[in-house]
Each structure stands twice: as C-alpha cells, then as structure tokens.
Amino acid sequence: MPVWNKDIETLNREDIEQLQLERLQAIVYRCYKNVSFYKNKFDEIGITPDDIQSLDDLSKLPFTTKDDLRESYPYGMFAVPLREIVRIHSSSGATGLPTVVGYTRNDLENWSDLCARIMFAAGVTRDDVVQIAFDYGIFTGGFGFHQGAERIGASVIPTSVGHTNRQVTIIKDYKTTAIASTPNCALTIAERMEKLNIDPKSLNLRVGLFGAEQWNESIRKEVEERLLIKATDNYGLSEILGPGVAGECEERCGLHINEDHFVAEIIDPKTGKKLAAGAEGELVLTTLTKEGFPLLRYRTGDVTTLDIDPCGCGRTLARMARVMKRTDDILIVRGVNVYPSRVREILIQKDGNIPEFQIVAYRQDNKDNLEVKVEISEELFLDEMKQLRTYHLQLERAMQKSLGIAAKVKLVEPATLRDENGSIKRVVDLRPRNGETPPAE
Amino acid sequence: MLKVRSLKVNYGAIRALKGMSFHVSEGEIVTLIGANGAGKSTLLNTISGLLRPTSGEIMLEDKPIHRLSPAVIVRRGISQVPEGRQVFSSLTVRDNLILGAYPKMRVSSRAEIREDIEHMEELFPILKERERQTAGTLSGGEQQMLAIARSLMAHPRILLLDEPTMGLAPIVVSSILTTIKRLRSEGVTIVLIEQNAHAALSVADRGYVLETGRVVLDGTVEELLENQEVNRAYLGKGYKEVWE
C-alpha cells in the first residue's frame, strides 16, 4: 500500500521513540523559555526542562486544559512573537472565550504535510478531484483538508459547507472523486441526490474523509452504501492543529496518530494517572514540533484507547480507536461543541434563578438534532398562551445565537426532569452508538 | 545508526550538557549548530570517548559505546576531526596520514596503508603536492584537509567534524563543504558541528540547534532556515529585520 512519508510512517518503535524524546526535550525547553504560563507552572511544581530524560518523564509535566487556554486569551500562550505568526485560527467562541491558535510558516508546512499524510492513507492521490465541504474560515477543517489535498497534488474544489444543491451539482458535473466533510453533511448530500433522482453509480465518487463529529460503524455503512464510497475517519482538534492529528488508513482498524509530531497518552480522567497500553481513558496530546502554539499534555476530553502494534497497511504509527465518548458533559452535535454551562447562562432569569433543564441529542432522519428541555414554573404555564410562546421563541433564538446550532426548546412542567433518584441528568445522548439500537425515550 | 539519549556531561562543577538527545541515520549529514558554550564540542568529545557522561547513553547500532575508550570507539568506526585541526606540525603530511592509520596498524598491511594514502591524495590533490612538507607549513585550509584525510585513514563509518570551516577564507570554506558532500557520497555518515550556521545548513540534511547544553530545535534544513529564531541568532539576520 502506498505511504506518503515512508521513512517516518514505517519507523520501528524504538526509532519513533528516539525522535519523540529528542523533540520532547526541545519543545519542553522552548515552552519553558518562551511561554510564561509553562514557566510559572514548572516553577510552581519544582521541575525544570532538564527533568525530562525519557518519554516516561512526560508524566512529571503538568496538564494543560481548555480553561488554561481561555485564561490566556488571546495570545498569552504563543511561543513566538506575533510577527512570526502567519495564520490565526480559533474556536467558534460560541461557548465562552474562544481559544486562539497561531501558526508559523513551519507550522503551516507541517500541517499541510500531515493532512496530506492522512488523506493519502485514506486513498486520495494526485489523480483525485477533492471536494472540501468543510467550513472555511476561522474553523480549521476547510483549510486543513484543502492544504493537504493541494500538497498531494489533487484537484481541490473548496465548496465549503452548506448549499446542498450546489454540492450535488458540483459532485456530478465536476466529477468529484473524493469528498471531505462531516458524516452528517455527506448524508444530507446523499438524501438530496436521492430526491433529485441522481444515481450514485453515475458519479465518480470513491473516497470520503469524515470527521469533526461523533459517528459510528452504522453511519459509515450507510454513507458508503448511499454514496458508493470508501469512508474513513480522521481526528483532529483546533487547539492542537485541526485535522491531521490522526487518520484511518484503508485497513480501517484505528486512526494512525502522527507520532513524529504528537505524543499521545491515555490517562484516567479522574486521577490523571497514565493508564497501561490498551486501556480506555482520556486522550492527552503533547505537540512535538509546533513553533507558534506548542501544548504540553493537553487534555482533549476525548475517550479512546491506543494500539502500538504495527498495522496491516505497513504503517507503524500507533492507532487510536474511534472517539465515541467525551469525559465531560460536552455534546458534539454536527461538529459543534455544546456545553451545558452555556445553556445554563441562557436560562438565567432576571431574578437570578435558573430553571432546571436537560440537553438531549438525538438522531432523526439521519441527522443529529439537539433539544433542550426546560422546566417552567406553574405560574408561567397558567399564564397567557401568547406570553409562553414568546418565551419559547426567545429561548430558541438565544440558543441558536449562543450555541451556534439550532436547538429545539421544549417547555416541560415542573419536576418532570428528575429521575427516580431525584437527580437530573444534564446531558442525554440518544444517538445510536456502534451496533446498538437507540434507547427508547 | 548513532543515537544519543539524554546525555549529561560535567566539566568539574559545570554541567556542559544537560540532557541532550539526537540521532544520525546512515548516509546523512547532520549538523549541530549553536553559539560558543552551547556544548557542541563537549558533545563530540563525549561521543569520541574523550569525556565520560554522568548519565545518558550513546548507542552505535544499538550497542552502547559511552563506556568505551577512544581507541576502541575509533575501531568501531567513529573518527573525529578535532577543532583547530591539530595536525602534527613538525611531521610531514605523509607521516600525519600514516599516523591516522594507527588504529589499523595491526590489521592492515603496509600496502593497504599506502593504497589508502593514495586515495586520500586523490581526494585532496593538494596533499600530494605537499606530501614531503611539514604540516606546520600548510595554510589553514590545507591543514583542515589534512586533518580530515588523517581521520579518514581509519576508515570511519561516521566522521565527526568539529568546526572545520573555522577561520578559513570563504573560498576555502566552500571547498571544505564540497569535500564533505563528496565524503557522504562515498558512504561516510557525517556529524558536522558549526558556529557558521550558513555553511553548515548549506550541506546538511537535518540539523539541531543547541543552546546551553540542550537541543532547542530540530528539523530539516528547510525548516531551520525558515525559523525566525535561527535567522536571528545564528544566521546574522538583524534583530530589527526579524522583529519589526
């Protein structure tokens, strides 16, 4: 099977670890020297860069969390002067302060190359016509895949998201062979094609690169059958790089982590202790080469397992299992992170009271949807219908604006959200997981 | 081929290397650049066995060599061209070369050594011209050629070069660099230490930037040339140019 960077992707374990150790020592030193956040943290717990003498010593380092990034908003954790930054991306900021990530020219080079690597592993070649149906803009998805496909030498069509009819027309007329998008977007396109009576057999599509939201084998099967493509999963997060952190090869038995640029650890999210190989836990990533925005032991909040056995494709880079769970209450719906804290803020009333609520993600017509159930007081229920309707509308508007995604608001009677133990489950995910049937509501 | 892991070396009370790691693969030219006192020569002297590390390891083809004597390390295939050439100035060029074959004396015949000298004189024609002169009468560039040739007499697989361009005229520098590339094409793996980052990055495949006994950056030559810190600190691009 062809490999994009054979020298690196098929290195033996010992050589990968040598490279990781060299780069880890250098980046820890750079962080200590250039990022006051890390210098303070190191000094606080009494360690110096010289304490990192092996990869195991990684566990001596402090974690970095999303909150740390927020507290240093916007540029506090950049390791180079802004003058050297040539690109800035950031999270949507829909859920509080956004996290801002700067890329130097070398960072962009590496990013492009890593995206090329995962796209090549998924089967994209220079002969492909690649349609990028990820959002272009401050979000990393569109640009990441765009640069990767360009690096491979494919013909890139930057369609960005939405405009389903146009996506379909372009797939058909421009003879798109590979599509990069969220799985949901691919299903929407498939649906539209069926409506327009377009036979997938008449198309040239053959490869799909999907990510940015949770999906599973049954969705994979469905996308593959409806679009007649081979679908691969990939993983990335904007704080670390965007797409290009890990991706499936054509064997599809886990996502190869680009270990020459990242060290992956699995920890117990409660104790923070590193777990043995193969155990399920929270993925913690350390960047090894980033110049602009290096991160040490960043807690991704994503739950997975690691496998370092060589893969059938010949690559030796460790594989992570598809992410099916988060450690926190965050729900990822159509690529958007939905935080309960944000919903709580929307619901705060003038008197400071917060009504009880529950966030529900569910799947309907192959689409992920969000519903927020809100308990309202009896007075409000007895109030005029018109007032109730206004309140309902207000909430839906506020959710859309603040969460960055439409949420159906359902007003429920008091004390209906508590379960038999008297507690309220803040977040309920009813979307089907691998091989499971969705639980009945 | 050569792997250095978390090497710490002390000079008396001073810690010259504070946990340095790097590697060289077969057939590569790898350069280590850095300012005075960054630990570059200390590193080479430790690999050669002249200094002992307090901790860390040096592996040559997965076998540790950091407890071996310099002579054994030369026989394992690592030769160093020391900083400041250090040719035997009162001996002739030819005698200098013969001394370079010292580690091979027991196993090589006179004929083989003669052949090697001929090969060196082919590689460095100037040495043939100066064969009977004492080394002290050579110019700086010629002495550097002699020092390299002398090291090659031991048939190293890895050649450690310590500032080979130091104090040389630009035209001589470029001929030394050409020689280094030529050696690589003959199958010698090269570790090149330089303060002259320009020169080093023009021949190397990869590089490490050293700072006070540690690696602060590694990458391909293209990456290092793009890095603004390298530009500012080691390539003499003005502070102003980079920061404003």
Interface residues (C-beta under 8 A of the other chain):
Chain A: E14 D15 Q18 L19 L21 E22 R23 Q25 A26 Y29 R30 K33 P49 D50 I52 Q53 S54 V80 P81 R83 E84 T104 R105 N106 E109 T289 E291
Chain B: K3 R5 S6 K18 G19 M20 S21 F22 H23 S55 G56 D62 Y208 E211 R214 V215 V216 L217 D218 G219 E223 E226 N227 Q228 E229 V242 W243 E244
